[in-house]
Amino acid sequence: MESEEEEEGAAAARFASSWSIYENREVLARYAVLDPIGSGAYSDVYHGKRRDDGLHVALKEVHDGKSSSRELAALQLLTNSSHVVQLLDHVWLHPGVLLVLEFLPGSLAEVIEERKEIPFQEFEARNWMEQILKAVAECHSAGILHRDLKPSNLLISSDGVLKVADFGTALVLPVENVEEAVKDSSSGKKKLKGGAEFDRFGSGKKLDSEEIEAWLQGGSFKLKSAATSSEQQPETMVPAQIRGSKSYDRLEIEDSGTEVSPRVSDAEEEEDGARRSSDRNDRYSDGEWEKTSNKDSDWYKVGNDDFRGEMTDCVGTRWYKAPELLYGSTSYNFAVDLWAVGCILGELIQGEPLFPGASDIDQLSRVVRVLGVPNETIWPGISSLPDYDKICFNDDRPPVTLARILPRASGEALRLIEKLLVYDPASRLSASQALSHEFFSGRASSIDAWLNAGSRK
Ligand SMILES: Nc1ncnc2c1ncn2[C@@H]1O[C@H](COP(=O)(O)OP(=O)(O)OP(=O)(O)O)[C@@H](O)[C@H]1O
């Protein structure tokens, strides 16, 4: 067996050229850097050991200044929260920061993957769900919107405690904004500073004809010159009309108003590859959008002094993205996290993602196919959302419904999901309301006690 020093040496030799952690004497004096664990859009994470006492830690090197400030600010506010990864230390790097975190060896994504063939019993789903909701309640009561809840960001300790991690896109609300944020803010009245406009359904890059062909064969969209009859379409497909807009130049359809039909029909065929690539890469592309759309703007800064009450809609991994974000809302609230929680609960019960969209428009169309076409009656304020006028869904078929896509869910589980996956953010349950839902009945009193005692350790 290799000694710890040999292990360290081998890891350093493998990554020395690109990983700055190995050049930081302050870090190396205090921590032994073992293997790399993974990397995300803005970070590299290593398994490490604290030299003082041999404690296993995760060393998260965050390269991006904005993500560093967000993550550090959020984690500092959430110190001692029982379902949030704990920050043990931090060291400023140039650029970015090294976060020393408690080491959490598992994730809910791995658990779901392992249990693909043997679906969770409802009591197991309930156990995970309760911990997720407690995590979200802790974040929200501290004024923090996570904005990227997904199974791979829900880590699990060796003794089975679920903790939310990855606050790189979190929004830390100043105390005075917390109350305002819990009210419905779906009307999209606030705009990004500078009126930033950007292509939300594509990369913003104009593709040449060969690239378009390749992209179409990749199965994200099918261009149609005429309205597609609903009989020809699989049940999960919703025709979407992009209303001639410069924003959608990826398909070069701005002049024609061409009908675009998200191809959801290939779901099975694409499932494996798409799931992985979407889940892993969306944040990256969202990150890119965020940078390109706001590159000249200081629209967002972390911390009470700089908060302007304006938000980006480019957050979250697509499959868990709330409809208000897909419609371009820049004044959303905590409810975006609860939509993601609803998607995660559905995935726990069903063993597969509920809405594995291949693009933002495909994402929205999958939601619309299940919940129906949203309108002012069921979602007051939707018509003022920035992208509402840019896309419409021509579908008069009855919605598929959540009950049909969740055949494994019990009545209680289904009723909870139906209260989380609600179009109108104002009608979505909050984390603490969800914890008191009948799905957890019999245990409601212990949850109340937990909430009343404060969620902190
Ligand atoms: N405290 C921790 N303990 C163990 N592993 C961790 C810890 N924090 C992060 N990781 C792992 O490191 C990887 C990247 O972490 P994280 O998601 O926080 O980074 P990111 O750059 O924000 O990623 P992404 O862009 O995928 O959201 C993930 O595989 C995650 O499981």
The ligand as a Tripos MOL2 file, in Angstrom:
@<TRIPOS>MOLECULE
LIG
   31    33     1     0     0
SMALL
NO_CHARGES

@<TRIPOS>ATOM
      1 N1        -17.8170   18.4460    0.8160 N.pl3     1 LIG1
      2 C1        -17.6210   17.5790   -0.1840 C.ar      1 LIG1
      3 N2        -17.2660   16.3030    0.0840 N.ar      1 LIG1
      4 C2        -17.0710   15.4150   -0.9160 C.ar      1 LIG1
      5 N3        -17.2130   15.6960   -2.2190 N.ar      1 LIG1
      6 C3        -17.5510   16.9480   -2.5590 C.ar      1 LIG1
      7 C4        -17.7620   17.9550   -1.5590 C.ar      1 LIG1
      8 N4        -18.0980   19.1050   -2.1930 N.ar      1 LIG1
      9 C5        -18.1010   18.8240   -3.5070 C.ar      1 LIG1
     10 N5        -17.7820   17.5390   -3.7410 N.ar      1 LIG1
     11 C6        -17.7200   16.8670   -5.0560 C.3       1 LIG1
     12 O1        -16.9650   17.6540   -5.9710 O.3       1 LIG1
     13 C7        -17.6070   17.7520   -7.2460 C.3       1 LIG1
     14 C8        -17.8130   19.2050   -7.6640 C.3       1 LIG1
     15 O2        -18.3960   19.9130   -6.5800 O.3       1 LIG1
     16 P1        -19.4260   21.0950   -6.7090 P.3       1 LIG1
     17 O3        -20.6960   20.5800   -7.2960 O.co2     1 LIG1
     18 O4        -19.5560   21.7350   -5.3760 O.co2     1 LIG1
     19 O5        -18.6740   22.0380   -7.7110 O.3       1 LIG1
     20 P2        -19.2480   22.9830   -8.8160 P.3       1 LIG1
     21 O6        -18.1150   23.5860   -9.5620 O.co2     1 LIG1
     22 O7        -20.1250   23.9820   -8.1910 O.co2     1 LIG1
     23 O8        -20.0280   21.8900   -9.6630 O.3       1 LIG1
     24 P3        -21.2210   21.9370  -10.7260 P.3       1 LIG1
     25 O9        -20.8140   22.8740  -11.7940 O.co2     1 LIG1
     26 O10       -21.3350   20.5030  -11.2090 O.co2     1 LIG1
     27 O11       -22.4580   22.3360   -9.9850 O.co2     1 LIG1
     28 C9        -18.9020   16.9720   -7.1220 C.3       1 LIG1
     29 O12       -18.6970   15.6950   -7.6780 O.3       1 LIG1
     30 C10       -19.1290   16.8320   -5.6470 C.3       1 LIG1
     31 O13       -19.7560   15.6330   -5.3360 O.3       1 LIG1
@<TRIPOS>BOND
     1     1     2 1
     2     2     3 ar
     3     2     7 ar
     4     3     4 ar
     5     4     5 ar
     6     5     6 ar
     7     6     7 ar
     8     6    10 ar
     9     7     8 ar
    10     8     9 ar
    11     9    10 ar
    12    10    11 1
    13    11    12 1
    14    11    30 1
    15    12    13 1
    16    13    14 1
    17    13    28 1
    18    14    15 1
    19    15    16 1
    20    16    17 2
    21    16    18 1
    22    16    19 1
    23    19    20 1
    24    20    21 2
    25    20    22 1
    26    20    23 1
    27    23    24 1
    28    24    25 2
    29    24    26 1
    30    24    27 1
    31    28    29 1
    32    28    30 1
    33    30    31 1
@<TRIPOS>SUBSTRUCTURE
     1 LIG1         1 GROUP 0 **** ****
